[in-house]
Amino acid sequence: MQVVIVYKNDCRATLLARDLHARLSCTKGVDVTVLTSQDLPNYNYGAEVVFVLGGDGTVLRAARHFSRLGAPILGVNLGKIGFLSSVEPEEVMASLDKILRQEYVLEERLMLQAVVIKNKKALLRAVALNDVVIRSATPHIVTLNLQLNGKTLVSYRGDGVICATPTGSTGYSLSAGGPILSTSVAAIVITPISPQFGSARSLVVGADSRLEFVVDSDRKITLSIDGEETIFLASNDKILVERASEVARFIQLKPVVGQLTKLWQRMGSVEETLRLVSHNQTP
Protein backbone atom coordinates (compact mmCIF):
# COMPACT_ATOMS: atom_id res chain seq x y z
CA MET A 1 0.00 0.00 0.00
CA GLN A 2 1.32 3.42 -0.97
CA VAL A 3 0.88 5.96 1.83
CA VAL A 4 1.78 9.65 1.66
CA ILE A 5 2.21 11.96 4.64
CA VAL A 6 1.90 15.68 3.89
CA TYR A 7 2.67 18.03 6.75
CA LYS A 8 2.70 21.72 7.46
CA ASN A 9 6.20 23.01 8.09
CA ASP A 10 5.90 23.70 11.82
CA CYS A 11 7.04 21.96 15.00
CA ARG A 12 3.83 20.08 15.92
CA ALA A 13 3.20 18.80 12.42
CA THR A 14 6.87 17.81 11.95
CA LEU A 15 6.87 15.77 15.17
CA LEU A 16 3.60 14.04 14.30
CA ALA A 17 4.84 13.30 10.77
CA ARG A 18 8.00 11.73 12.24
CA ASP A 19 6.02 9.53 14.66
CA LEU A 20 3.52 8.52 12.00
CA HIS A 21 6.30 7.64 9.55
CA ALA A 22 8.07 5.53 12.17
CA ARG A 23 4.89 3.60 12.95
CA LEU A 24 3.90 3.03 9.31
CA SER A 25 7.44 2.03 8.26
CA CYS A 26 7.19 -0.95 10.61
CA THR A 27 3.99 -2.16 8.93
CA LYS A 28 4.40 -4.92 6.37
CA GLY A 29 3.33 -4.04 2.85
CA VAL A 30 3.24 -0.28 3.44
CA ASP A 31 5.45 2.09 1.45
CA VAL A 32 5.61 5.59 2.97
CA THR A 33 6.49 8.93 1.36
CA VAL A 34 6.81 12.05 3.51
CA LEU A 35 6.38 15.53 2.01
CA THR A 36 6.04 19.07 3.26
CA SER A 37 3.14 20.99 1.74
CA GLN A 38 5.70 22.98 -0.29
CA ASP A 39 6.90 19.72 -1.91
CA LEU A 40 3.49 18.86 -3.35
CA PRO A 41 4.04 20.28 -6.87
CA ASN A 42 6.93 17.83 -7.35
CA TYR A 43 4.91 14.74 -6.37
CA ASN A 44 2.96 13.20 -9.25
CA TYR A 45 2.20 9.69 -8.05
CA GLY A 46 -0.97 8.18 -6.65
CA ALA A 47 -1.58 6.82 -3.18
CA GLU A 48 -4.08 4.64 -1.35
CA VAL A 49 -4.08 7.00 1.64
CA VAL A 50 -2.81 10.57 2.10
CA PHE A 51 -2.42 11.84 5.67
CA VAL A 52 -2.54 15.65 5.75
CA LEU A 53 -1.18 17.14 8.97
CA GLY A 54 -1.99 20.83 9.35
CA GLY A 55 -4.76 23.39 9.21
CA ASP A 56 -7.41 24.00 6.58
CA GLY A 57 -4.90 25.74 4.29
CA THR A 58 -2.70 22.65 4.17
CA VAL A 59 -5.74 20.43 3.54
CA LEU A 60 -6.89 22.69 0.70
CA ARG A 61 -3.47 22.51 -0.96
CA ALA A 62 -3.36 18.73 -0.67
CA ALA A 63 -6.96 18.32 -1.84
CA ARG A 64 -6.34 20.35 -5.00
CA HIS A 65 -3.16 18.42 -5.76
CA PHE A 66 -4.42 14.89 -5.09
CA SER A 67 -7.84 15.42 -6.71
CA ARG A 68 -6.24 14.98 -10.14
CA LEU A 69 -4.52 11.82 -8.91
CA GLY A 70 -7.70 10.37 -7.40
CA ALA A 71 -6.08 9.81 -4.00
CA PRO A 72 -8.20 9.99 -0.81
CA ILE A 73 -6.99 12.27 1.97
CA LEU A 74 -7.38 12.20 5.74
CA GLY A 75 -7.15 15.64 7.32
CA VAL A 76 -5.56 15.73 10.78
CA ASN A 77 -6.40 18.99 12.52
CA LEU A 78 -3.33 20.98 13.59
CA GLY A 79 -4.88 24.34 12.84
CA LYS A 80 -7.26 26.72 14.59
CA ILE A 81 -10.67 25.70 13.24
CA GLY A 82 -10.28 22.46 11.30
CA PHE A 83 -13.46 22.49 9.21
CA LEU A 84 -11.79 20.25 6.62
CA SER A 85 -10.14 17.83 9.04
CA SER A 86 -11.60 14.44 9.90
CA VAL A 87 -9.64 13.62 13.08
CA GLU A 88 -7.67 15.25 15.86
CA PRO A 89 -3.93 14.49 16.34
CA GLU A 90 -4.50 12.26 19.36
CA GLU A 91 -6.85 10.02 17.36
CA VAL A 92 -4.51 9.19 14.49
CA MET A 93 -2.32 6.47 15.99
CA ALA A 94 -5.28 4.61 17.49
CA SER A 95 -7.01 4.63 14.09
CA LEU A 96 -4.11 3.42 11.91
CA ASP A 97 -5.19 -0.22 11.70
CA LYS A 98 -8.70 0.77 10.67
CA ILE A 99 -7.32 3.17 8.03
CA LEU A 100 -4.94 0.58 6.56
CA ARG A 101 -7.81 -1.93 6.36
CA GLN A 102 -9.77 0.78 4.54
CA GLU A 103 -12.58 0.63 7.09
CA TYR A 104 -13.88 4.13 6.53
CA VAL A 105 -16.40 6.15 4.57
CA LEU A 106 -15.15 7.94 1.46
CA GLU A 107 -16.82 11.32 0.97
CA GLU A 108 -16.54 13.08 -2.39
CA ARG A 109 -16.66 16.88 -2.44
CA LEU A 110 -17.57 19.06 -5.41
CA MET A 111 -14.81 21.27 -6.83
CA LEU A 112 -14.86 24.26 -9.18
CA GLN A 113 -12.90 24.92 -12.33
CA ALA A 114 -11.94 28.48 -13.27
CA VAL A 115 -10.67 29.42 -16.73
CA VAL A 116 -9.37 32.90 -17.57
CA ILE A 117 -9.82 34.05 -21.17
CA LYS A 118 -7.92 37.08 -22.47
CA ASN A 119 -8.26 38.15 -26.11
CA LYS A 120 -10.10 34.89 -26.86
CA LYS A 121 -7.20 32.80 -25.52
CA ALA A 122 -7.36 30.65 -22.39
CA LEU A 123 -4.53 31.72 -20.08
CA LEU A 124 -5.23 29.73 -16.96
CA ARG A 125 -7.14 26.70 -15.75
CA ALA A 126 -7.30 26.18 -12.00
CA VAL A 127 -9.32 23.98 -9.65
CA ALA A 128 -10.72 25.09 -6.29
CA LEU A 129 -12.21 23.17 -3.39
CA ASN A 130 -13.39 26.21 -1.42
CA ASP A 131 -13.89 29.17 -3.71
CA VAL A 132 -12.98 31.26 -6.73
CA VAL A 133 -12.79 34.95 -5.81
CA ILE A 134 -12.77 37.89 -8.22
CA ARG A 135 -12.20 41.16 -6.41
CA SER A 136 -10.74 44.64 -6.56
CA ALA A 137 -7.05 44.89 -5.72
CA THR A 138 -7.53 48.48 -4.57
CA PRO A 139 -10.18 50.22 -2.42
CA HIS A 140 -12.34 51.07 -5.44
CA ILE A 141 -15.65 49.77 -6.76
CA VAL A 142 -15.43 47.43 -9.76
CA THR A 143 -18.07 46.05 -12.10
CA LEU A 144 -18.41 42.38 -13.01
CA ASN A 145 -21.05 41.30 -15.53
CA LEU A 146 -22.39 37.78 -15.06
CA GLN A 147 -23.92 35.46 -17.63
CA LEU A 148 -25.56 32.29 -16.35
CA ASN A 149 -25.72 29.46 -18.89
CA GLY A 150 -25.20 31.93 -21.73
CA LYS A 151 -27.85 34.44 -20.61
CA THR A 152 -27.14 37.84 -19.07
CA LEU A 153 -28.13 37.72 -15.41
CA VAL A 154 -26.76 40.62 -13.39
CA SER A 155 -24.01 43.23 -13.06
CA TYR A 156 -22.22 43.31 -9.72
CA ARG A 157 -20.86 46.65 -8.51
CA GLY A 158 -18.80 46.48 -5.36
CA ASP A 159 -15.56 44.92 -4.15
CA GLY A 160 -16.07 41.73 -6.14
CA VAL A 161 -17.71 38.30 -6.16
CA ILE A 162 -17.15 34.93 -4.48
CA CYS A 163 -18.08 31.66 -6.19
CA ALA A 164 -18.09 28.99 -3.50
CA THR A 165 -18.65 25.26 -3.34
CA PRO A 166 -20.74 23.79 -0.50
CA THR A 167 -17.43 23.07 1.24
CA GLY A 168 -16.37 26.70 0.78
CA SER A 169 -19.74 28.09 1.88
CA THR A 170 -18.45 28.15 5.48
CA GLY A 171 -15.43 30.27 4.50
CA TYR A 172 -15.11 33.68 2.85
CA SER A 173 -18.63 33.48 1.41
CA LEU A 174 -20.11 33.06 4.89
CA SER A 175 -18.13 36.08 6.14
CA ALA A 176 -19.56 38.10 3.24
CA GLY A 177 -23.13 37.17 4.22
CA GLY A 178 -23.60 34.05 2.11
CA PRO A 179 -25.61 30.97 3.09
CA ILE A 180 -24.24 27.72 4.48
CA LEU A 181 -24.78 24.68 2.25
CA SER A 182 -24.49 21.05 3.24
CA THR A 183 -21.66 19.31 1.39
CA SER A 184 -24.26 16.83 0.10
CA VAL A 185 -25.91 19.61 -1.95
CA ALA A 186 -24.81 19.89 -5.58
CA ALA A 187 -24.74 23.67 -5.94
CA ILE A 188 -22.60 26.78 -6.33
CA VAL A 189 -22.98 29.90 -4.17
CA ILE A 190 -22.42 33.31 -5.77
CA THR A 191 -21.88 35.96 -3.09
CA PRO A 192 -21.19 39.65 -3.79
CA ILE A 193 -18.47 41.30 -1.70
CA SER A 194 -19.50 44.66 -0.19
CA PRO A 195 -22.03 45.43 -2.96
CA GLN A 196 -22.70 49.09 -3.68
CA PHE A 197 -26.41 48.44 -3.41
CA GLY A 198 -27.40 46.70 -0.20
CA SER A 199 -30.19 44.78 -1.94
CA ALA A 200 -27.66 42.53 -3.70
CA ARG A 201 -27.87 39.04 -2.23
CA SER A 202 -26.20 35.68 -2.68
CA LEU A 203 -27.45 33.35 -5.39
CA VAL A 204 -27.46 29.56 -5.20
CA VAL A 205 -27.37 27.84 -8.60
CA GLY A 206 -27.13 24.24 -9.70
CA ALA A 207 -23.69 22.64 -9.76
CA ASP A 208 -23.94 22.10 -13.52
CA SER A 209 -24.42 25.81 -14.19
CA ARG A 210 -21.91 27.65 -16.36
CA LEU A 211 -20.92 31.06 -15.02
CA GLU A 212 -19.19 33.65 -17.19
CA PHE A 213 -17.93 36.86 -15.58
CA VAL A 214 -16.70 39.75 -17.73
CA VAL A 215 -14.52 42.43 -16.16
CA ASP A 216 -15.97 45.88 -16.86
CA SER A 217 -13.50 48.08 -15.00
CA ASP A 218 -10.13 49.74 -15.50
CA ARG A 219 -9.24 49.18 -11.85
CA LYS A 220 -6.83 46.46 -10.81
CA ILE A 221 -8.69 43.20 -10.18
CA THR A 222 -7.42 39.86 -8.93
CA LEU A 223 -8.59 36.28 -9.29
CA SER A 224 -7.73 33.94 -6.43
CA ILE A 225 -8.17 30.18 -6.04
CA ASP A 226 -8.82 28.99 -2.50
CA GLY A 227 -7.20 32.20 -1.27
CA GLU A 228 -3.78 31.22 -2.64
CA GLU A 229 -3.21 31.17 -6.39
CA THR A 230 -3.69 34.78 -7.51
CA ILE A 231 -3.44 36.48 -10.91
CA PHE A 232 -4.27 40.00 -12.09
CA LEU A 233 -7.13 40.63 -14.50
CA ALA A 234 -7.80 43.45 -16.96
CA SER A 235 -10.87 45.03 -18.49
CA ASN A 236 -12.80 42.67 -20.85
CA ASP A 237 -11.12 39.56 -19.43
CA LYS A 238 -13.54 36.65 -19.05
CA ILE A 239 -13.62 34.19 -16.18
CA LEU A 240 -15.52 30.93 -16.71
CA VAL A 241 -16.51 29.10 -13.54
CA GLU A 242 -18.16 25.68 -13.51
CA ARG A 243 -18.07 22.28 -11.87
CA ALA A 244 -14.65 20.63 -12.21
CA SER A 245 -14.27 17.09 -13.49
CA GLU A 246 -12.12 16.39 -10.42
CA VAL A 247 -13.55 15.75 -6.97
CA ALA A 248 -11.87 15.91 -3.58
CA ARG A 249 -12.05 12.57 -1.78
CA PHE A 250 -12.09 12.74 2.02
CA ILE A 251 -11.65 9.81 4.38
CA GLN A 252 -14.18 9.90 7.24
CA LEU A 253 -13.48 7.53 10.13
CA LYS A 254 -16.64 8.39 12.01
CA PRO A 255 -20.21 8.49 10.73
CA VAL A 256 -20.51 11.50 8.47
CA VAL A 257 -22.50 13.81 10.74
CA GLY A 258 -22.31 16.51 8.13
CA GLN A 259 -20.48 19.76 7.74
CA LEU A 260 -23.31 21.67 9.37
CA THR A 261 -23.00 19.80 12.67
CA LYS A 262 -19.23 20.29 12.67
CA LEU A 263 -19.76 23.97 11.95
CA TRP A 264 -22.07 24.41 14.93
CA GLN A 265 -19.60 22.54 17.13
CA ARG A 266 -16.67 24.67 15.95
CA MET A 267 -18.60 27.92 16.18
CA GLY A 268 -19.83 26.97 19.63
CA SER A 269 -16.29 26.43 20.88
CA VAL A 270 -15.14 29.73 19.34
CA GLU A 271 -18.05 31.62 20.91
CA GLU A 272 -17.34 30.07 24.31
CA THR A 273 -13.67 31.04 24.05
CA LEU A 274 -14.62 34.64 23.22
CA ARG A 275 -17.07 34.71 26.13
CA LEU A 276 -14.39 33.52 28.56
CA VAL A 277 -11.84 35.97 27.20
CA SER A 278 -14.30 38.83 27.54
CA HIS A 279 -14.63 37.90 31.23
CA ASN A 280 -10.84 37.59 31.66
CA GLN A 281 -11.05 33.83 32.15
CA THR A 282 -8.74 31.17 30.71
CA PRO A 283 -10.52 28.77 28.31
N, C-alpha and C positions, 0 to 999 in steps of 0.2 A: 504494500500500500504506500502510495506517495503522499506524504504529509508536508505541508508548508507552514512555517511559523513566520508571521509578519508582525513586527513590533515597532511601537513608537520609540524614538530615540531618547528615552529618559531612563532614570535609574530604576524605577519600579518595573517598567516594562522589560528592561534589559535583564533584570534578575529573574523575572518570571519566565522569560524566553529561555534563559539558561537552564532553569530547573525543568521546564517542559521538555527541552531538547534532551537533557540527560535521561529523563524518564522514558521518552519515546525511543531513544537510541538503544535501549535495553530490550525493546519489544521485537520479537521475531517477526520478520516479514514487513517491517516498517522502515521506509527510507525517508529521512528527514532533511529538509532544506530550511535554513534560517535566513531571513531577510529583514533589513530595516525597511520602513515604508518608502524611503528614498531610493531603495534598490529595485522597487517594483518594475519600472520601465524596462529593466534589463532581463526580467524573468518572463519567458514566453512558453512555459510548459504547463501542462495540466496538473491536477492534484485531486485526490479523493476527498481530502479535508484540508481546509485552510484555517488555521487559528490566527485571529487578528487581535493583538494585544494593544489596546490604546483607547482613545476616546472616539467620538462620532466622526471626527475628521479622518482619523486613520482608517476607520471602517468604510467610510465613503470612498477613499482612495483605493482600498483593496477591492471593494465591490465593483467599481468601474473597471478595474484592471482584469479581475477574474471573471467578469460577466462574459467577456468574449471568449474565454477559455472553458466556460461551462462548469467551473469549480465551485462547490458549495463552501461558504465561509461561516465560521463560528466567532461572533464578536464577544470578546472578553472585556468587560468594562473597566478601564483604567482612567476614565475621564470624569467630567463633572456631572453630566446628566445621564448619558448612556442610553438614549432612546433606541439606538441601533444595535445594542449589545444584547446577547442572549443569556449570558451568565456573568457572575461576579468572579473575581480572581480566586477566592477561596473555594469555589465550586469546581474548578477545572480539573484538578488532579483526581478528585473523587469520581469524576464523570468520564475519565479517559477510556476505560474498558467499554462503556456503553457507546462512546463515540466511535471507537475502532470497530465495534460490531455493527455500526451503522444503525443503532437503535434510536432513531430520532425522527422528527417530522421535518420535511424539507419544504420551506415556504418560499415561493417565488414572488418577487416584487417587480412591479412595472417600472420601466425606465424610459426616459425621454431621449430623443435624438434631436440635436440642433444642427442646422446647416446654414452657413453664412454665404450669401450670394452677392458678389460685387461685380458690376458690369457684366452680368449674365454668366459669370463663372463662379463655381463653388470653391470657396477658399478654405473652408473648415468644416469637418464633421466631428461632433463630440457627443458623448453619451453622459447623461446625468441620472443619478438615483434620486437626489433631492429636488433640485430645481435648476431652471435656466432663467437667468436674470438679465434684463436689458434695462440699463439705467443711466442717468446723467452722471458724467464724471466731474461735474462742477455744480455749484449751487444755483442752477438755472432750470427753468421748466423746459421740457422737451416734448415733442409730439411723436407718437407711434401709432400708425394706422394698422388696424388688424382686419385681415380677411379670414373668415372661418369657412373651410371647405370651399374656397373659391369665391365666396360672396362677402362683400364689404359688410363689416359688422359694427365697428366703433373706432373712434379716434381717442387715444388716451393722451391727456395733457397733464403732466406732473413730473415726478422724479423718475418714473419708469414703470416697468411691469415685471411681475414674477409669474413664471409658469412652473407649477409644482406638481409632483406626483402625489399620490396618497401618502407615501412615506415622507415626502418633503412638506406635507401640509402642516406638520407640527413645528416647522422651522421658521424661516424668514417670512413665508406667507402668513403664518399665524400672527407673527409680530406686526405685520402690516394690516391686520384685521380680517384675514382670510379664514375660511371654515376649516375644521378638522375632518378629514376623511379616514374611514377605516381602510387599512391596506388591502382589504378584500374587495374594495370598490374599484372598478375599472374606469377611471376618470382622470381628468386633468383640471387643476385649479388655475385660473387666471386672476391674479390679484394686482390691482394698481397700487403703486407706491406714492403716497402723499399726493393724491389727485387734486388738481386745481379746483374741481367742482366736487364738493363733499358728497354728492349723490352717486358718484361712481362706486360701484360695488364689485365684489369678486364674482366671477362666473365659473360654473362647474360644467364642463363639457365631456362628452364621451371620449374614452381613451383612443378611439380610432379617428378622432377629429384631426384635421390638418390645419395648423395655424400658420399664417404668414403675416409677419410684422414688417412694415416698411418704415424706415427712419425718415422723418420729415422735420429735420432740424439741423442747423449748422453748428450746434453745440457739440462738445465732445461727449460721446456715449460709449459705454462699455458693455460687453457681453461676458457674463461669467457663468461657469459650469460648476455647480455644487460649491460656489463660493471660492473656487481656486483658479481654474483655468480662465484667464481673462484676456480679451482682445478688444481693440478700439474699433468702433464703427463710424461710418460717415453717412452723410445725407444720401438717401436713395438706396442704401444697402438693404437687402432683404434677409430676414431670419426666418427659416422654416423650422417649426417645432412640431413633432409628432411622436407617436409611440415608437420606441426603438425595437429592433428585432431581438436584441439581447434582453435578458432578465437577470436580476440579482437573485442568487439562491442562498437563503439563510437557513442554517441549521438551528432548529429549536429543540432543546432537550426536554422542556416541560410542555404541557398542553398549551397550545397557542391561545392565550387569553385575549389576544388582540392588542393592537397598538393603543387603542383608546384607554384600556385598563391600565397599561403601563404609563401612559401619559398622566392619568389622574394620580397614580401612585407617585410618580416623579414630581409632579407639580405640588402634591400634598407635602412631600418632604421638603421641597424648596420653600413653600409658604411657612411651614413650621420653623425652619431655620431662620427665616426673616423675622418671624414673630419673636423668637428667642433673642435674636440679636437686638431687636428694637427695645427689648426689656433688659439688655445687658446681661443675658444669660448665655452659658456655653452650650451649644447643641450637642 
